Amino acid sequence: MSTFVNERIKVYTVFNTAGRKLVPVTFVWSGRTYRVEEVTYTWESRHGATTFLHFAVRAGADLFELVFNTHAMTWELRAVTSLLESQCAE
């Protein structure tokens, strides 16, 4: 089950010049630093003229949705899903 967070966070990224893609590497949420172990999915959305880049990333036993606002140049943690809870529910 996902928990919606919608909090601004700090994300450290690299720019993959081969694919011309922004790649999150670590992020800080509630004073804790998370290392991105895997980017599982990416997509874009738009609201007016602003493009949002969405990243589903795995860090430990949790899946996070990170969103980059290309206009404001800010990051937000949109949602968290515990992979352990998802497996227990099955």
Protein Blocks (a to p, Z undefined) as FASTA:
>chain_A
ZZdfkpacdddddddfklopacdfbdceehiacddfbdfbdcdddehjbccddddddehj
bdcdddddfklopacdfbdcdfklmmmmZZ
